[in-house]
Amino acid sequence: MGLKIVVGGDNAGFNYKEALKADLEADERVDEVIDVGVTGTDDDTYYPNVATAAGEKVSGGEADRALLICGTGLGVAISANKVKGIRAVTAHDIYSVQRSVLSNNAQVLCMGERVVGLELARTLVKEWVGLEFDPNSSSAAKVDAICAYEGD
Ligand SMILES: O=C[C@H](O)[C@H](O)COP(=O)(O)O
């Protein structure tokens, strides 16, 4: 079964969010893309509202992952990480994107439209979709320690 992925961001990330959403919708590894906004560059909804809504969809089981875009990728990550059970990272290079899943089992990838080129962002997302955390890896106990701190 394919992935269900939430996409979202503020108006500073709108153009990338739309481009990356189109890529995900065309990706046969993805079953469903759920857009939680914003709806345009004139939509001033704050990034924390979008990012926490996206995180709640993942934590609630409606989606497997989320891809969040703001100006820097920082605010959406900080916000999504406030949702219990969410591990959100900002990553703009291939190694960090790979390790975000393989080491950290992060469900949320955040990027900044003002930071990374669009073609690199598209390549990173394509790679990200194919990654899978190995619960038998040596990284699993470290992720468990994050969950334990959170009270799980
Ligand atoms: O992290 C925040 C984002 O970059 C956001 O898109 C822009 O926030 P600002 O308008 O507060 O700089």
Ligand as a Chemical Component Dictionary entry (heavy atoms), coordinates in Angstrom:
data_LIG
# 
_chem_comp.id                   LIG 
_chem_comp.type                 NON-POLYMER 
_chem_comp.pdbx_formal_charge   0 
_chem_comp.three_letter_code    LIG 
# 
loop_
_chem_comp_atom.comp_id 
_chem_comp_atom.atom_id 
_chem_comp_atom.alt_atom_id 
_chem_comp_atom.type_symbol 
_chem_comp_atom.charge 
_chem_comp_atom.model_Cartn_x 
_chem_comp_atom.model_Cartn_y 
_chem_comp_atom.model_Cartn_z 
_chem_comp_atom.pdbx_ordinal 
LIG O1 O1 O 0 9.894  30.063 10.126 1  
LIG C1 C1 C 0 9.140  30.887 9.600  2  
LIG C2 C2 C 0 8.991  30.993 8.164  3  
LIG O2 O2 O 0 10.168 31.190 7.473  4  
LIG C3 C3 C 0 7.896  31.901 7.688  5  
LIG O3 O3 O 0 7.595  31.535 6.376  6  
LIG C4 C4 C 0 8.210  33.379 7.691  7  
LIG O4 O4 O 0 8.090  33.857 8.959  8  
LIG P1 P1 P 0 8.322  35.415 9.283  9  
LIG O5 O5 O 0 7.391  36.181 8.384  10 
LIG O6 O6 O 0 7.977  35.521 10.731 11 
LIG O7 O7 O 0 9.764  35.724 9.001  12 
# 
loop_
_chem_comp_bond.comp_id 
_chem_comp_bond.atom_id_1 
_chem_comp_bond.atom_id_2 
_chem_comp_bond.value_order 
_chem_comp_bond.pdbx_ordinal 
LIG O1 C1 DOUB 1  
LIG C1 C2 SING 2  
LIG C2 O2 SING 3  
LIG C2 C3 SING 4  
LIG C3 O3 SING 5  
LIG C3 C4 SING 6  
LIG C4 O4 SING 7  
LIG O4 P1 SING 8  
LIG P1 O5 DOUB 9  
LIG P1 O6 SING 10 
LIG P1 O7 SING 11 
# 
